[in-house]
Amino acid sequence: MAFTSQDPTINHNDQKKPLLICEWCDCTYTVKEDKSSFLRHVYQHIEDLVEISNGHFNENPREFQCLWRDCTLDVFMNGRELAKHVMFHAYHAYLKALGAAMRSTKQLPPCTLSDESRNLIDADEELVCCWEDCRMQFHSPDQFYRHMDAHGDNDSADGDSFVCRWLGCSAKFKSRYRIKEHCRVHTGQKVIACNTCGGLFASNTKFIDHLNRQSEDANLRCLCCNKQFATKRLLRNHERGHVNNSKCTMCDMTFPSPSGLKRHILYRHTEQRPYQCALCHIKFKSEHDLNRHIKIHDDQVLLCPKEGCDYTSKFLQSIKAHYAKEHEAEMASARYACHICGCRYTRGYSLTSHLKKKHHFEWPGSLSRLIYSQCDDGMYRLQTVRYESVELQVDQNKENHQSVIKNLP
C-alpha cells in the first residue's frame, strides 16, 4: 500500500513540525512530520491482525477489535471495515498533530473541552469516488483525498470555468483551487483537528475560531444579543446571523443565508427525493439524510467514553451531545432560562426540548433551532421576535433598556 508525504491542502511553512503519535494499544512509535512513514507504520498494525494478500482482504467472516486508545467501537465483522476504521484513526492523528503544531506556533488559546472523546470518530461512510464514472473504492482516507485531488488537477476547464463532475453536482468555479476546495464538501475531507477534544475542521480558520470561542478574553459584544467574542471576525460572522436577507418566494419565511433558504425550499416546498437506500429502497431529500439512515442497517454502535456510563448510539453526534449534557453539565452554570416557568438549563438544546415538551412550543417554517438572546441578568432566554436588520434589533434593545430604567424604583 503506497503512501506519499506531500500534501497540497496543508501549508506547513509557518508551523513547527508536527509530531505524529501512534495510539495503537501500547505502541510508542512517534515521527516528526513524515506522514507517509506514519501511515505505513499504522498499516503494519492492521497487517498483524488481518490476512491481506496483494492488497486484498480475506473476506472470511471474523470478529476484529480496534485497539486504538479510547476508541469505543470494539468489534468489526471483517478486516476491510477494520482497516478503513483504523486508517481513519491514523489520518485523524495526523490532523491532530497539525493542530497541536499550529496552536504552538501561533500561540493560540488552549481548548478547554474534555479529552475523553478525542478519539471518537465517524468513519462509517464508504470511501467511493463519484467523479463522473470513476467509482473507485478506498479504505484509506488519505489515498481517497489524494485521488480526488488528482481529478481536480487533471480535469480541463469548461470554457472560462471549472465544473464539478461529482454525481448530482454541477457547481462552477473560476479557478482549479476553488473546485478542489469545493470537492471536500463531497468527500467530507477535513484539513486539521484539535489535539485536545479531537474536533475536525474543514479549514485552519475554523480551527482557530474553535479555540478563540473558548478564550476568556472575549470582550467584543454583539449589540443585538450581548454575546461576547474574542475576535472581530467572529463577531461579524455572528452578527450576520441576526439579519435575514434571504426571503422565500413561496412563503413568508426569511433566512440569514442563501444556504438556509435553499434547505427550507428543499424540505418545505419540494417533493424531490433523489437519494435512495440500496438496502431498503427508502428515498431521501439529501445525501446527509441518506448517510444517516444507512447507519440503521449497521450493527456497530458507539459507547460513551465516560467510565461507568453504558449509553450507546449508532451516531457520533448523539454520543457527543449525550456527553456534553450528562457529563459536562456539572462544569457549567445553567445559563438558559425558560421565559414561561423559569426552569434553567446548561445547554440551549435542553431548553428547546423543555419548551416543546412542557409548553408545547412550536416555531414556524423549517427553522432547525430556536434563538436565545442574553438578557440584562446574564441569562439566555427565547428571542420571540425575528429581525430583518441589525438596526431594528439594536433599536429594540435600546427600548427595552429604557423601559427597565423607567420602571426602576
Backbone hydrogen bonds in HBPLUS format (Angstrom, degrees):
<---DONOR---> <-ACCEPTOR-->    atom                        ^
c    i                          cat <-CA-CA->   ^        H-A-AA   ^      H-
h    n   atom  resd res      DA  || num        DHA   H-A  angle D-A-AA Bond
n    s   type  num  typ     dist DA aas  dist angle  dist       angle   num
A0010-ILE N   A0007-ASP O   3.45 MM   3  5.99 168.3  2.47 116.2 119.3     1
A0015-GLN N   A0012-HIS O   3.08 MM   3  5.22 166.0  2.10 120.0 118.8     2
A0033-GLU N   A0018-PRO O   2.76 MM  15  5.11 152.0  1.84 166.0 170.4     3
A0020-LEU N   A0031-VAL O   2.80 MM  11  5.32 161.4  1.83 162.7 159.6     4
A0031-VAL N   A0020-LEU O   3.04 MM  11  5.32 149.5  2.14 143.2 151.9     5
A0022-CYS N   A0029-TYR O   3.07 MM   7  5.56 177.3  2.07 165.0 164.3     6
A0069-ARG N   A0023-GLU O   2.87 MM  46  5.61 164.6  1.89 158.4 162.5     7
A0027-CYS N   A0024-TRP O   2.84 MM   3  5.53 166.2  1.86 149.8 153.6     8
A0025-CYS N   A0067-LEU O   2.78 MM  42  5.19 155.6  1.84 143.3 143.8     9
A0034-ASP N   A0032-LYS O   2.72 MM   2  5.69 136.5  1.91  92.9  93.2    10
A0035-LYS N   A0033-GLU O   2.82 MM   2  5.83 113.4  2.27 120.2 103.6    11
A0038-PHE N   A0034-ASP O   3.18 MM   4  6.40 157.1  2.23 147.0 153.8    12
A0039-LEU N   A0035-LYS O   2.86 MM   4  6.10 164.9  1.89 161.5 163.9    13
A0040-ARG N   A0036-SER O   3.03 MM   4  6.19 157.5  2.08 145.5 152.0    14
A0041-HIS N   A0037-SER O   2.95 MM   4  6.12 152.4  2.03 143.4 151.1    15
A0042-VAL N   A0038-PHE O   3.01 MM   4  6.36 161.3  2.04 153.2 157.1    16
A0043-TYR N   A0039-LEU O   2.94 MM   4  6.10 157.0  1.99 146.5 153.3    17
A0044-GLN N   A0040-ARG O   3.10 MM   4  6.34 135.9  2.31 139.0 149.8    18
A0044-GLN N   A0041-HIS O   3.09 MM   3  5.21 130.7  2.34  96.9 110.1    19
A0045-HIS N   A0042-VAL O   2.99 MM   3  5.30 129.3  2.25 103.2 116.0    20
A0046-ILE N   A0043-TYR O   3.09 MM   3  5.08 118.7  2.49  93.1 107.9    21
A0047-GLU N   A0043-TYR O   2.99 MM   4  6.37 157.6  2.04 149.4 155.4    22
A0048-ASP N   A0044-GLN O   3.00 MM   4  6.24 136.5  2.19 141.7 152.9    23
A0049-LEU N   A0046-ILE O   2.94 MM   3  5.33 145.6  2.06 108.1 118.4    24
A0050-VAL N   A0046-ILE O   2.80 MM   4  5.91 165.0  1.82 163.5 168.8    25
A0058-ASN N   A0051-GLU O   3.01 MM   7  5.63 148.4  2.11 172.1 168.0    26
A0053-SER N   A0056-HIS O   2.85 MM   3  5.18 162.9  1.88 152.4 153.0    27
A0056-HIS N   A0053-SER O   2.92 MM   3  5.18 163.1  1.95 113.9 119.2    28
A0062-ARG N   A0077-MET O   3.28 MM  15  5.47 172.1  2.28 139.9 140.2    29
A0064-PHE N   A0076-PHE O   2.70 MM  12  4.93 148.5  1.79 143.0 152.8    30
A0076-PHE N   A0064-PHE O   2.68 MM  12  4.93 145.3  1.80 142.5 151.5    31
A0071-CYS N   A0068-TRP O   3.17 MM   3  5.68 148.1  2.28 140.8 135.7    32
A0082-LEU N   A0078-ASN O   3.32 MM   4  6.61 159.6  2.36 147.4 153.3    33
A0083-ALA N   A0079-GLY O   2.89 MM   4  6.07 161.3  1.93 151.2 156.0    34
A0084-LYS N   A0080-ARG O   3.05 MM   4  6.33 164.5  2.07 152.6 155.8    35
A0085-HIS N   A0081-GLU O   3.05 MM   4  6.17 161.6  2.09 146.5 151.8    36
A0086-VAL N   A0082-LEU O   2.86 MM   4  6.07 169.8  1.87 160.3 162.4    37
A0087-MET N   A0083-ALA O   2.90 MM   4  5.97 161.1  1.94 151.0 156.6    38
A0088-PHE N   A0084-LYS O   3.09 MM   4  6.25 136.3  2.28 136.8 147.6    39
A0088-PHE N   A0085-HIS O   3.19 MM   3  5.24 129.0  2.46  94.1 107.5    40
A0089-HIS N   A0085-HIS O   3.09 MM   4  6.50 147.4  2.20 142.2 151.3    41
A0089-HIS N   A0086-VAL O   3.04 MM   3  4.89 114.5  2.48  90.6 106.7    42
A0090-ALA N   A0086-VAL O   2.93 MM   4  6.33 152.0  2.01 146.5 154.2    43
A0091-TYR N   A0087-MET O   2.97 MM   4  6.19 158.8  2.01 140.4 145.4    44
A0092-HIS N   A0088-PHE O   2.79 MM   4  5.91 156.7  1.85 148.0 155.3    45
A0093-ALA N   A0089-HIS O   2.80 MM   4  6.07 150.5  1.89 147.5 155.7    46
A0094-TYR N   A0090-ALA O   3.03 MM   4  6.37 149.9  2.13 144.7 152.5    47
A0095-LEU N   A0091-TYR O   3.02 MM   4  6.38 156.0  2.08 148.1 154.1    48
A0096-LYS N   A0092-HIS O   2.86 MM   4  6.15 150.7  1.95 149.1 157.8    49
A0097-ALA N   A0093-ALA O   2.98 MM   4  6.21 148.0  2.08 142.2 150.7    50
A0098-LEU N   A0094-TYR O   3.07 MM   4  6.44 149.2  2.17 144.3 152.5    51
A0099-GLY N   A0095-LEU O   2.97 MM   4  6.27 152.9  2.05 143.8 151.2    52
A0193-ALA N   A0095-LEU O   3.15 MM  98  4.94 146.5  2.27 114.8 104.8    53
A0100-ALA N   A0096-LYS O   2.91 MM   4  6.20 157.2  1.96 150.3 155.6    54
A0101-ALA N   A0097-ALA O   3.00 MM   4  6.20 158.8  2.05 146.3 152.0    55
A0102-MET N   A0098-LEU O   2.91 MM   4  6.12 160.3  1.95 150.8 156.1    56
A0103-ARG N   A0099-GLY O   2.95 MM   4  6.10 162.3  1.98 150.0 154.9    57
A0104-SER N   A0100-ALA O   3.10 MM   4  6.25 154.4  2.17 143.1 149.7    58
A0105-THR N   A0101-ALA O   2.92 MM   4  6.09 164.0  1.94 151.3 155.9    59
A0106-LYS N   A0102-MET O   2.90 MM   4  5.91 173.7  1.90 156.1 158.0    60
A0108-LEU N   A0103-ARG O   3.02 MM   5  4.90 151.9  2.10 134.0 142.3    61
A0118-ARG N   A0115-ASP O   3.27 MM   3  5.11 165.3  2.30 108.5 108.4    62
A0120-LEU N   A0117-SER O   3.22 MM   3  5.36 168.1  2.23 113.5 113.2    63
A0138-PHE N   A0127-LEU O   2.92 MM  11  5.32 143.1  2.05 150.2 160.5    64
A0129-CYS N   A0136-MET O   2.90 MM   7  5.35 164.7  1.92 156.7 161.3    65
A0135-ARG N   A0129-CYS O   2.83 MM   6  4.82 130.4  2.08 145.3 153.2    66
A0167-LEU N   A0130-CYS O   2.90 MM  37  5.52 141.3  2.05 140.5 151.6    67
A0134-CYS N   A0131-TRP O   3.02 MM   3  5.65 165.5  2.04 140.0 144.7    68
A0132-GLU N   A0165-ARG O   2.85 MM  33  5.50 166.2  1.86 148.2 145.1    69
A0144-PHE N   A0140-SER O   3.06 MM   4  6.33 156.1  2.12 151.3 158.7    70
A0145-TYR N   A0141-PRO O   2.92 MM   4  6.12 163.4  1.95 155.5 158.1    71
A0146-ARG N   A0142-ASP O   3.10 MM   4  6.29 153.8  2.17 144.1 151.4    72
A0147-HIS N   A0143-GLN O   2.90 MM   4  6.04 151.2  1.99 144.0 152.1    73
A0148-MET N   A0144-PHE O   3.08 MM   4  6.41 153.0  2.16 146.6 153.1    74
A0149-ASP N   A0145-TYR O   3.00 MM   4  6.28 150.6  2.09 141.6 149.9    75
A0150-ALA N   A0146-ARG O   2.99 MM   4  6.29 147.8  2.10 145.0 153.2    76
A0151-HIS N   A0147-HIS O   3.22 MM   4  6.65 146.9  2.33 142.4 150.6    77
A0152-GLY N   A0148-MET O   3.08 MM   4  6.46 158.6  2.13 149.0 154.3    78
A0153-ASP N   A0149-ASP O   2.83 MM   4  6.13 149.3  1.93 148.8 158.0    79
A0154-ASN N   A0150-ALA O   2.93 MM   4  6.00 153.4  2.00 148.5 154.8    80
A0155-ASP N   A0151-HIS O   2.96 MM   4  5.82 135.0  2.16 146.6 155.6    81
A0158-ASP N   A0161-SER O   2.68 MM   3  5.43 147.5  1.78 166.4 174.3    82
A0161-SER N   A0158-ASP O   3.41 MM   3  5.43 159.9  2.45 109.5 114.9    83
A0162-PHE N   A0173-PHE O   2.69 MM  11  5.15 166.5  1.71 156.6 161.1    84
A0173-PHE N   A0162-PHE O   2.85 MM  11  5.15 148.1  1.95 141.6 152.2    85
A0164-CYS N   A0171-ALA O   2.80 MM   7  5.33 166.3  1.82 162.7 167.3    86
A0169-CYS N   A0166-TRP O   2.91 MM   3  5.44 159.3  1.95 148.3 145.5    87
A0179-ILE N   A0175-SER O   3.32 MM   4  6.68 155.8  2.39 146.0 151.7    88
A0180-LYS N   A0176-ARG O   3.08 MM   4  6.30 155.3  2.15 149.3 156.1    89
A0181-GLU N   A0177-TYR O   2.95 MM   4  6.17 150.6  2.03 145.6 154.4    90
A0182-HIS N   A0178-ARG O   2.84 MM   4  6.06 150.9  1.92 142.6 151.0    91
A0183-CYS N   A0179-ILE O   2.97 MM   4  6.17 146.8  2.08 141.7 149.5    92
A0184-ARG N   A0181-GLU O   3.27 MM   3  5.69 151.1  2.36 106.0 113.8    93
A0185-VAL N   A0182-HIS O   2.91 MM   3  5.72 157.5  1.97 122.9 129.1    94
A0186-HIS N   A0183-CYS O   3.00 MM   3  5.29 126.6  2.30 102.4 115.1    95
A0187-THR N   A0183-CYS O   3.07 MM   4  6.44 158.5  2.12 152.3 158.6    96
A0188-GLY N   A0184-ARG O   2.76 MM   4  5.39 136.6  1.95 135.6 144.9    97
A0191-VAL N   A0201-PHE O   2.93 MM  10  6.28 147.1  2.04 152.6 159.0    98
A0201-PHE N   A0192-ILE O   2.91 MM   9  5.53 154.1  1.97 175.3 169.2    99
A0194-CYS N   A0199-GLY O   2.85 MM   5  5.21 152.5  1.92 146.2 155.5   100
A0198-GLY N   A0194-CYS O   2.87 MM   4  4.91 135.0  2.07 129.7 141.9   101
A0207-PHE N   A0203-SER O   3.28 MM   4  6.62 149.2  2.38 142.7 151.0   102
A0208-ILE N   A0204-ASN O   2.95 MM   4  6.27 159.6  1.99 153.9 159.1   103
A0209-ASP N   A0205-THR O   2.89 MM   4  6.16 155.6  1.95 148.0 155.3   104
A0210-HIS N   A0206-LYS O   2.97 MM   4  6.14 148.5  2.07 138.1 146.3   105
A0211-LEU N   A0207-PHE O   3.23 MM   4  6.65 147.7  2.34 146.8 153.7   106
A0212-ASN N   A0208-ILE O   2.89 MM   4  6.15 165.7  1.91 155.2 159.8   107
A0213-ARG N   A0209-ASP O   2.87 MM   4  5.92 151.7  1.95 152.9 158.2   108
A0214-GLN N   A0211-LEU O   3.07 MM   3  5.48 144.5  2.21 106.6 116.6   109
A0215-SER N   A0212-ASN O   3.04 MM   3  4.98 155.9  2.10 102.0 109.7   110
A0220-LEU N   A0229-PHE O   3.02 MM   9  5.04 159.5  2.06 152.0 154.1   111
A0229-PHE N   A0220-LEU O   2.70 MM   9  5.04 145.5  1.82 137.2 149.1   112
A0222-CYS N   A0227-LYS O   2.82 MM   5  5.39 160.8  1.86 154.0 160.2   113
A0226-ASN N   A0222-CYS O   2.86 MM   4  4.84 141.7  2.01 136.8 143.1   114
A0374-GLN N   A0225-CYS O   3.19 MM 149  5.47 140.0  2.36 137.4 142.9   115
A0235-LEU N   A0231-THR O   3.15 MM   4  6.43 155.2  2.21 144.1 151.3   116
A0236-ARG N   A0232-LYS O   2.85 MM   4  6.11 161.2  1.89 152.6 157.0   117
A0237-ASN N   A0233-ARG O   2.95 MM   4  6.16 168.1  1.97 153.0 156.1   118
A0238-HIS N   A0234-LEU O   2.99 MM   4  6.11 153.0  2.06 142.2 149.9   119
A0239-GLU N   A0235-LEU O   2.90 MM   4  6.13 159.3  1.95 152.4 157.9   120
A0240-ARG N   A0236-ARG O   3.15 MM   4  6.43 145.8  2.27 148.4 156.1   121
A0241-GLY N   A0238-HIS O   2.98 MM   3  5.49 141.4  2.13 110.7 121.1   122
A0242-HIS N   A0239-GLU O   2.99 MM   3  5.43 159.3  2.04 111.9 118.6   123
A0243-VAL N   A0240-ARG O   3.14 MM   3  5.44 157.1  2.20 108.3 115.3   124
A0246-SER N   A0255-PHE O   2.93 MM   9  5.04 164.7  1.96 166.9 161.8   125
A0255-PHE N   A0246-SER O   2.66 MM   9  5.04 150.0  1.75 145.8 156.5   126
A0248-CYS N   A0253-MET O   2.97 MM   5  5.69 176.2  1.97 168.7 168.8   127
A0261-LEU N   A0257-SER O   3.21 MM   4  6.58 153.6  2.29 146.6 153.7   128
A0262-LYS N   A0258-PRO O   2.84 MM   4  6.08 157.7  1.89 149.6 155.9   129
A0263-ARG N   A0259-SER O   3.00 MM   4  6.20 158.3  2.05 145.7 150.7   130
A0264-HIS N   A0260-GLY O   3.02 MM   4  6.19 155.3  2.09 142.1 149.1   131
A0265-ILE N   A0261-LEU O   2.96 MM   4  6.25 162.8  1.99 156.2 159.5   132
A0266-LEU N   A0262-LYS O   3.02 MM   4  6.20 159.3  2.06 146.2 152.3   133
A0267-TYR N   A0263-ARG O   3.03 MM   4  6.24 160.8  2.07 152.9 156.6   134
A0268-ARG N   A0264-HIS O   2.81 MM   4  5.70 144.2  1.93 149.6 159.5   135
A0269-HIS N   A0265-ILE O   2.92 MM   4  4.94 151.8  2.00 126.3 134.2   136
A0275-TYR N   A0284-PHE O   3.14 MM   9  5.01 163.2  2.17 157.0 151.8   137
A0284-PHE N   A0275-TYR O   2.57 MM   9  5.01 147.1  1.67 144.5 156.8   138
A0277-CYS N   A0282-ILE O   2.86 MM   5  5.44 166.6  1.88 156.0 159.3   139
A0281-HIS N   A0277-CYS O   2.85 MM   4  4.66 133.9  2.07 124.5 134.6   140
A0290-LEU N   A0286-SER O   3.15 MM   4  6.48 156.2  2.21 145.6 152.1   141
A0291-ASN N   A0287-GLU O   2.91 MM   4  6.15 165.7  1.93 153.7 157.0   142
A0292-ARG N   A0288-HIS O   3.01 MM   4  6.21 154.9  2.07 148.1 154.9   143
A0293-HIS N   A0289-ASP O   2.98 MM   4  6.16 153.5  2.05 143.4 150.9   144
A0294-ILE N   A0290-LEU O   2.90 MM   4  6.17 155.2  1.97 155.5 162.0   145
A0296-ILE N   A0293-HIS O   2.84 MM   3  5.59 158.0  1.89 123.3 130.1   146
A0297-HIS N   A0294-ILE O   2.99 MM   3  5.61 145.1  2.11 114.5 122.9   147
A0298-ASP N   A0295-LYS O   3.02 MM   3  4.95 154.5  2.09 100.1 108.3   148
A0302-LEU N   A0313-SER O   2.67 MM  11  5.34 173.8  1.68 155.1 156.4   149
A0313-SER N   A0302-LEU O   3.02 MM  11  5.34 150.0  2.11 142.9 151.4   150
A0304-CYS N   A0311-TYR O   2.97 MM   7  5.52 148.7  2.07 166.5 162.2   151
A0309-CYS N   A0306-LYS O   3.10 MM   3  5.64 164.6  2.13 137.5 138.6   152
A0319-ILE N   A0315-PHE O   3.19 MM   4  6.57 152.8  2.26 147.3 154.7   153
A0320-LYS N   A0316-LEU O   2.97 MM   4  6.30 161.7  2.00 155.5 160.1   154
A0321-ALA N   A0317-GLN O   2.88 MM   4  6.02 155.9  1.94 145.2 152.1   155
A0322-HIS N   A0318-SER O   2.89 MM   4  6.00 159.8  1.93 145.5 151.3   156
A0323-TYR N   A0319-ILE O   2.89 MM   4  6.11 159.1  1.93 148.3 154.3   157
A0324-ALA N   A0320-LYS O   2.95 MM   4  6.12 162.9  1.97 147.5 151.8   158
A0325-LYS N   A0321-ALA O   2.97 MM   4  6.11 156.8  2.03 146.7 153.3   159
A0326-GLU N   A0322-HIS O   2.81 MM   4  5.85 172.6  1.82 159.4 161.6   160
A0327-HIS N   A0323-TYR O   2.88 MM   4  5.22 151.5  1.96 134.0 143.2   161
A0331-MET N   A0328-GLU O   2.99 MM   3  5.38 149.0  2.09 109.2 118.8   162
A0332-ALA N   A0329-ALA O   3.18 MM   3  5.42 163.5  2.21 109.0 114.1   163
A0380-TYR N   A0335-ARG O   2.73 MM  45  5.97 173.4  1.74 169.3 171.4   164
A0336-TYR N   A0345-TYR O   2.95 MM   9  5.03 166.0  1.97 162.8 158.6   165
A0345-TYR N   A0336-TYR O   2.70 MM   9  5.03 146.5  1.81 143.7 155.2   166
A0337-ALA N   A0380-TYR O   2.91 MM  43  6.04 158.6  1.96 154.6 161.4   167
A0338-CYS N   A0343-CYS O   2.79 MM   5  5.26 156.1  1.85 152.7 161.0   168
A0342-GLY N   A0338-CYS O   2.99 MM   4  4.70 136.0  2.19 119.5 130.6   169
A0350-SER N   A0347-ARG O   3.18 MM   3  5.36 132.0  2.42  98.8 111.0   170
A0351-LEU N   A0347-ARG O   3.33 MM   4  6.77 151.7  2.42 145.7 152.6   171
A0352-THR N   A0348-GLY O   2.91 MM   4  6.24 155.9  1.97 150.5 158.1   172
A0353-SER N   A0349-TYR O   2.98 MM   4  6.16 156.7  2.04 139.7 145.2   173
A0354-HIS N   A0350-SER O   3.00 MM   4  6.24 151.8  2.08 140.8 148.7   174
A0355-LEU N   A0351-LEU O   2.88 MM   4  6.17 159.7  1.92 155.2 159.5   175
A0356-LYS N   A0352-THR O   3.05 MM   4  6.30 154.8  2.12 149.4 155.9   176
A0357-LYS N   A0353-SER O   2.95 MM   4  6.09 168.0  1.97 153.2 156.5   177
A0358-LYS N   A0354-HIS O   2.77 MM   4  5.44 156.2  1.82 145.9 154.1   178
A0359-HIS N   A0355-LEU O   3.26 MM   4  5.08 134.9  2.47 108.7 121.3   179
A0361-PHE N   A0355-LEU O   2.89 MM   6  5.36 163.8  1.91 131.9 134.0   180
A0383-GLN N   A0371-ILE O   2.79 MM  12  5.62 167.1  1.81 159.8 155.4   181
A0373-SER N   A0381-ARG O   2.85 MM   8  5.60 150.2  1.94 168.4 161.1   182
A0381-ARG N   A0373-SER O   3.01 MM   8  5.60 162.3  2.04 150.2 146.9   183
A0375-CYS N   A0379-MET O   2.77 MM   4  5.54 168.7  1.78 162.9 164.6   184
A0378-GLY N   A0375-CYS O   2.96 MM   3  5.38 160.3  2.00 118.4 121.6   185
A0394-VAL N   A0390-VAL O   2.94 MM   4  6.22 158.7  1.98 156.6 163.3   186
A0395-ASP N   A0391-GLU O   2.94 MM   4  6.15 163.2  1.97 153.0 156.9   187
A0396-GLN N   A0392-LEU O   2.99 MM   4  6.23 153.5  2.07 141.7 149.3   188
A0397-ASN N   A0393-GLN O   2.86 MM   4  6.10 155.1  1.92 149.3 155.8   189
A0398-LYS N   A0394-VAL O   2.98 MM   4  6.28 152.4  2.06 148.4 155.7   190
A0399-GLU N   A0395-ASP O   2.98 MM   4  6.29 156.5  2.04 148.7 154.8   191
A0400-ASN N   A0396-GLN O   2.95 MM   4  6.21 159.4  1.99 150.5 156.0   192
A0401-HIS N   A0397-ASN O   2.93 MM   4  6.12 156.2  1.98 145.9 152.5   193
A0402-GLN N   A0398-LYS O   2.88 MM   4  6.12 162.5  1.91 152.7 156.9   194
A0403-SER N   A0399-GLU O   2.93 MM   4  6.10 150.1  2.02 144.9 153.5   195
A0404-VAL N   A0400-ASN O   3.01 MM   4  6.29 150.1  2.10 145.3 152.7   196
A0405-ILE N   A0401-HIS O   3.04 MM   4  6.38 160.1  2.09 151.4 156.1   197
A0406-LYS N   A0402-GLN O   2.93 MM   4  6.08 159.2  1.97 146.6 152.4   198
A0407-ASN N   A0403-SER O   3.14 MM   4  6.28 147.0  2.26 142.1 149.5   199
A0408-LEU N   A0405-ILE O   3.21 MM   3  5.35 162.2  2.25 105.0 110.1   200
